[in-house]
Amino acid sequence: MGEEEKSTASKEVIEAELNVVLEEYKTLREELLTNIDASRQVLNLTLTGAGLFLAISPLLVQSQLPSIFLVVPFLFYAMAWAQLRYVLLSHDISDYLRKAVEPQIRRNLSELTPTTQRDLSQVLAWSSRGGGLLKHHKSILMVPIAGANYGIPILAAVFSIAAYFVLVVSTGSAISLLDWLLLAVNACAMIYSVVWGFRVEFKS
């Protein structure tokens, strides 16, 4: 086999590898967009749930069952955990694209034109630079903005618990054993949600 034939065969292998990597890139980008869309749907559901909760709050107060305000937060915790799942999946996909797939694409492009001094550093550079402002939110001041999607359901849970205490104090009711148990579980769920929220947002 002559040098030209070897060069042609090598180029075909590189092109085939590039096509495979590009297909993987497209698939993962679609999965990333799907996660973002699902996260938006959960956020819309959270806002709808919070609005409904505010609308029926007067009826809950009239029912003289303050324990309900300690049960409602678990719906919001579930929404916050769903948001965290989508954020984690998006982080993992973004990291894999940035560290593995995109460098391979640039290498393949460089190998296809070895004699040309081309600057390929700007190819897919958006992800390589970190994907924008929210990928550089290592400051605690950015947490409310970057974590708004799952911060909203946690905030709604806090309001529900606060409403419970307002109702108990205003009516002079005693806190039952069941309520103490619900308060303890709420505290655990709240700490769990906040800790994982910070871990996700400050994940490198």
TAGIPE-V544662 format. One record per backbone hydrogen bond with DSSP energy under -0.5 kcal/mol. NH is the residue of the N-H (numbers start at 0). CO is the residue of the C=O. If there is no record, write none. Layout:
nh:NH co:CO
nh:NH co:CO
This chain:
nh:5 co:1
nh:6 co:2
nh:7 co:3
nh:8 co:4
nh:9 co:5
nh:10 co:6
nh:11 co:7
nh:12 co:8
nh:13 co:9
nh:14 co:10
nh:15 co:11
nh:16 co:12
nh:17 co:13
nh:18 co:14
nh:19 co:15
nh:20 co:16
nh:21 co:17
nh:22 co:18
nh:23 co:19
nh:24 co:20
nh:25 co:21
nh:26 co:22
nh:27 co:23
nh:28 co:24
nh:29 co:25
nh:30 co:26
nh:31 co:27
nh:32 co:28
nh:33 co:29
nh:34 co:30
nh:35 co:31
nh:36 co:32
nh:37 co:33
nh:38 co:34
nh:39 co:35
nh:40 co:36
nh:41 co:37
nh:42 co:38
nh:43 co:39
nh:44 co:40
nh:45 co:41
nh:46 co:42
nh:47 co:43
nh:48 co:44
nh:49 co:45
nh:50 co:46
nh:51 co:47
nh:52 co:48
nh:53 co:49
nh:54 co:50
nh:55 co:51
nh:56 co:52
nh:59 co:55
nh:60 co:56
nh:61 co:57
nh:62 co:58
nh:63 co:60
nh:64 co:59
nh:67 co:64
nh:68 co:65
nh:69 co:66
nh:70 co:66
nh:70 co:67
nh:71 co:67
nh:73 co:70
nh:74 co:71
nh:75 co:71
nh:76 co:72
nh:77 co:73
nh:78 co:74
nh:79 co:75
nh:80 co:76
nh:81 co:77
nh:82 co:78
nh:83 co:79
nh:84 co:80
nh:85 co:81
nh:86 co:82
nh:87 co:83
nh:88 co:84
nh:89 co:85
nh:90 co:86
nh:91 co:87
nh:92 co:88
nh:93 co:89
nh:94 co:90
nh:95 co:91
nh:96 co:92
nh:97 co:93
nh:98 co:94
nh:99 co:95
nh:100 co:95
nh:101 co:96
nh:103 co:99
nh:104 co:100
nh:105 co:101
nh:106 co:102
nh:107 co:103
nh:108 co:104
nh:109 co:105
nh:110 co:106
nh:111 co:107
nh:112 co:108
nh:113 co:110
nh:115 co:112
nh:116 co:114
nh:117 co:115
nh:119 co:117
nh:122 co:119
nh:124 co:121
nh:127 co:123
nh:128 co:124
nh:129 co:126
nh:130 co:125
nh:134 co:131
nh:135 co:132
nh:136 co:133
nh:137 co:135
nh:141 co:138
nh:142 co:139
nh:145 co:141
nh:146 co:142
nh:147 co:144
nh:150 co:146
nh:151 co:147
nh:152 co:148
nh:153 co:149
nh:154 co:150
nh:155 co:151
nh:156 co:152
nh:157 co:153
nh:158 co:154
nh:159 co:155
nh:160 co:156
nh:161 co:157
nh:162 co:158
nh:163 co:159
nh:164 co:160
nh:165 co:161
nh:166 co:162
nh:167 co:163
nh:168 co:164
nh:169 co:165
nh:170 co:166
nh:171 co:167
nh:172 co:167
nh:175 co:173
nh:179 co:175
nh:180 co:176
nh:181 co:177
nh:182 co:178
nh:183 co:179
nh:184 co:180
nh:185 co:181
nh:186 co:182
nh:187 co:183
nh:188 co:184
nh:189 co:185
nh:190 co:186
nh:191 co:187
nh:192 co:188
nh:193 co:189
nh:194 co:190
nh:195 co:191
nh:196 co:192
nh:197 co:193
nh:198 co:194
nh:199 co:195
nh:200 co:196
nh:201 co:197
nh:202 co:199
